[in-house]
């Protein structure tokens, strides 16, 4: 009976700490990308593409913040001019 339990435990896939950390980091990055896209009203795909090229969340946020500011200043509604 104890051998059966050991066999079942050994057959369960084991996830090491590095894998768990990697998965957590991916989740944090994905959440950061979604937050930037939502905050500055761009698509997740646009933000993801830029992040994939530069690999820096801070730089990605700054880029899309500046892009939103530029678009807002150039294309103000008539009643805002």
Secondary structure, DSSP 8 states (H G I E B T S, - for coil): -HHHHHHHHHHS----HHHHHHHHHHHHHHHHHHHHHHHHT--HHHHHHHHHHH--HHHHHHHHHHHHHHHHHHT--GGG-
